[in-house]
């Protein structure tokens, strides 16, 4: 199977994720979209690893997974805390940094 | 060798008086004026003592120098604060302290009703000290200190009644006009130092032969500019008339007898420069001739007795400047006229002050008339000064002014005839305006209002006038008897071989001068004694009278040429500063604030818009890379 197809899929997933981040308001959904983008990137790494015939891409993919796991933990904790204090999970409500 | 230590007392005594009276405050109000007069008198006694010591020495040993301290000592530039008393300075020392002391005595009575009399005497002493420093300094730099000092004293005394805005303005006008001249003096000092490496009189005299003609001419012209400022000569003459705002003793001392003649002193003292720079010397003559006519013409139209005398002073100093521009033969006559003028003009100013005192400070001559009956002593003393300035023999002015006219005629060629005629005509006009002043004030019938009560002044006012009147009678004869002053001063000047240029014998010139004087007197007699005089100035007068009344447009000229363009320049500079300099600085600030505000709108605080921006940025970056690598 042509390896390029994986890249196309990766690009598609990334675009979905990016659009999701920009258009959705719910913090959980935005968060999931970020995960989607990360994993789209992972897919590209693995594909390139395969195309180039070495393991560098695989190694980076593992790194990304580890980092994503940490990010999920912290990110979810922040979202839960914000929800507790503001009774809302909308990212537009948390715009206090402007002032 | 000689006892030279007493020179410092000449300056020190009045300087102490000025400092003490200014610092001691109201406690010494009761006797401050006495102290000032005594100190000035002591300086005169020291001066007389020095004069007799000097006269007893051989002519080549007469000049003495007292070094006070090393003033400036930088590399090759060494200036001592040193005093030089020679045949020329002693004339001035005696004039300044002598007339100065008389005017101190006069002021005791004249200023007795003024609550600031102590301050007035402090300033008078300050003036005496500064003027003595001016004539005693042994270098241009020492002279410059005195030069500025008399300018300051003149400013303070013209504006002594500065509660009147016009008087305060007059003092500022005098100061500013003098500053223009002072610039000339400082430039002359700088050029002298740059080209000759020294600023002392002896040093410059010694090295002046080595300097180029151009440098000497430049120094000469700058010195002339300085002289025109201080001596109220054309084109810096406009301040003298307004300077009459000061109390009358000030006008007599500073603006008639001493300070305004400092310019003549400067030119005569710098004889070695002018002798070597004929162009500058010619300019001196031209300036003198112009001012001599200028002042005389203004004098004919003035109704204010002090302003008429001021115009006369300007004209007489024009004579002195003219004489000092005629080279070695003229210097002694310039000084002689300066000394006789010091007597008769100071005497007449004091007389004018006495008249004003008896007439409730009225200065308009059209509102005088017939005062001789009430003020006989003032009339006689004033009259003697009047005869002296006219040049009637045997009064003082005859000896000094005739010599100047004679020397002018003998200076040779067209130039000699031209300036000689100007001087002769000036003598005629002098006779006219002085007779006019005399007739309007003392002769005729009273034109003053009923409430005026003319009365003779007190003894302290009359005494100085009497002494000065004696000087007006005798000084000319004493100074020229056996060529006394010429021989006295001659060691100072490099006499050149006189080329005899007698276009007519002296007796003819003297007679001509007398004819002109008689004509001037006759005209004044016809206009003011034989016909009725209105107590208001007539308005239907010729354009020449109008011009003379407006001081020949000297103020209008200065305003049009210097003041208005100057104001325009400052206004332009101010608006340039505000628009360009401040505008740039403020513009930078505004640009920073504006761009900040613009950028702030991108900081919405919404996470999604940041994400969108990041996305757009990333996409543009990739697109750019793609475009570049294609």
Interface residues (C-beta under 8 A of the other chain):
Chain A: X18 X21 X22 X23 X25 X30 X91 X92 X94 X95 X96 X97 X98 X99
Chain B: X603 X604 X605 X606 X607 X608 X611 X612 X615
